[in-house]
Amino acid sequence: MKKNLFLIPLLSLIFLTGCTVYSSDNPGLFSKKRTYKIEIIKSIVNTNSFQYESKERELLPTDLLDKAQIQYEKNNNKITKLDGVITTASKQWNLYVNDQKTDLSTTIPGDSKIEWRYEIK
């Protein structure tokens, strides 16, 4: 009888402790890796594809370019050179995330469609 009186609070404590799970934004080792697929479209026939995996949920476009080791130059919050192609008087680099034109200050969520397009101004 005394044994049962001891086991009931012990099992209750174990059960309640085991069922309490706290979610974290940074789960560490067990976090899901997100894939960033980057398309650089210089022309209809000249495209380059890059891929980068990260545990981070979102990245800034320039951080993503750095981590994916894509060469670029930036001036006044605009890309002036990307993957060896410079901005000219008639063409510029535009960033599209999930087919929506965005700027360099917008974070990119993982597993998004990312395209850099060299387009007429």
C-alpha positions as CSV (number, residue, x, y, z in Angstrom):
1,M,0.0,0.0,0.0
2,K,2.8,2.4,0.9
3,K,4.5,1.5,-2.4
4,N,1.4,2.5,-4.4
5,L,1.2,5.8,-2.5
6,F,4.8,6.5,-3.6
7,L,4.3,5.4,-7.2
8,I,1.2,7.5,-7.9
9,P,2.9,10.9,-7.3
10,L,6.1,9.8,-9.0
11,L,4.2,8.6,-12.1
12,S,2.2,11.8,-12.2
13,L,5.3,13.9,-12.0
14,I,7.0,11.9,-14.8
15,F,3.8,12.0,-17.0
16,L,3.3,15.8,-16.5
17,T,7.0,16.6,-17.1
18,G,7.2,14.4,-20.2
19,C,4.1,16.0,-21.7
20,T,5.3,19.6,-21.3
21,V,7.1,20.5,-24.5
22,Y,8.3,24.0,-25.1
23,S,8.8,25.2,-28.7
24,S,11.8,27.1,-29.7
25,D,12.6,29.3,-32.7
26,N,16.2,27.9,-32.6
27,P,15.9,24.2,-31.9
28,G,19.6,23.6,-32.6
29,L,20.6,20.2,-33.8
30,F,17.1,19.0,-34.7
31,S,16.0,22.0,-36.7
32,K,15.0,21.5,-40.3
33,K,17.4,22.6,-43.0
34,R,15.9,24.9,-45.6
35,T,17.0,24.9,-49.2
36,Y,17.6,28.2,-50.9
37,K,17.7,27.7,-54.7
38,I,18.9,30.8,-56.5
39,E,18.5,31.3,-60.3
40,I,20.6,34.1,-61.9
41,I,19.0,34.9,-65.3
42,K,21.3,36.9,-67.5
43,S,19.4,36.2,-70.7
44,I,17.0,33.6,-72.1
45,V,19.9,31.2,-72.8
46,N,22.4,32.2,-70.1
47,T,21.3,31.2,-66.6
48,N,23.2,30.0,-63.5
49,S,21.7,28.0,-60.6
50,F,23.1,27.9,-57.1
51,Q,21.8,26.1,-54.0
52,Y,22.5,26.7,-50.4
53,E,21.2,24.9,-47.3
54,S,20.7,26.6,-44.0
55,K,19.0,26.1,-40.6
56,E,18.0,29.8,-40.6
57,R,14.4,30.5,-41.4
58,E,15.0,33.7,-43.3
59,L,18.0,35.4,-44.8
60,L,18.6,38.8,-46.3
61,P,19.4,38.7,-50.0
62,T,23.0,39.9,-49.6
63,D,23.6,37.4,-46.8
64,L,22.3,34.7,-49.0
65,L,24.6,35.7,-51.9
66,D,27.6,35.7,-49.4
67,K,26.8,32.3,-48.0
68,A,26.2,30.8,-51.5
69,Q,29.5,32.3,-52.5
70,I,28.1,34.3,-55.4
71,Q,30.2,37.3,-56.3
72,Y,28.4,40.6,-56.3
73,E,28.9,44.4,-55.8
74,K,26.4,46.7,-54.1
75,N,26.0,50.5,-54.2
76,N,23.2,52.5,-52.7
77,N,21.1,49.4,-51.8
78,K,21.2,48.2,-55.4
79,I,23.2,45.4,-57.0
80,T,25.6,46.9,-59.5
81,K,27.4,43.6,-60.4
82,L,26.2,40.0,-60.1
83,D,28.0,36.9,-61.2
84,G,30.3,38.9,-63.5
85,V,27.6,41.0,-65.1
86,I,27.4,44.7,-64.4
87,T,24.4,47.1,-64.3
88,T,24.4,49.3,-67.4
89,A,22.5,52.5,-68.4
90,S,19.7,50.3,-69.9
91,K,19.7,47.2,-67.8
92,Q,19.7,46.4,-64.1
93,W,19.5,43.5,-61.7
94,N,16.1,42.8,-60.1
95,L,15.3,40.3,-57.3
96,Y,12.2,38.2,-57.5
97,V,11.0,36.0,-54.6
98,N,8.2,33.7,-55.5
99,D,7.6,35.7,-58.6
100,Q,7.2,39.0,-56.7
101,K,9.7,41.8,-57.2
102,T,11.4,42.7,-53.9
103,D,14.2,44.9,-52.6
104,L,17.4,44.1,-50.7
105,S,15.9,44.8,-47.3
106,T,13.3,42.1,-47.5
107,T,14.2,38.8,-45.9
108,I,13.8,35.7,-47.9
109,P,12.2,32.7,-46.3
110,G,13.7,29.2,-46.9
111,D,12.3,27.0,-49.6
112,S,11.3,30.1,-51.7
113,K,11.7,30.5,-55.4
114,I,14.6,33.1,-55.8
115,E,15.5,34.7,-59.1
116,W,17.9,37.5,-60.0
117,R,16.8,38.8,-63.4
118,Y,18.9,41.1,-65.6
119,E,16.2,43.3,-67.0
120,I,15.6,46.5,-69.0
121,K,15.2,49.5,-66.7
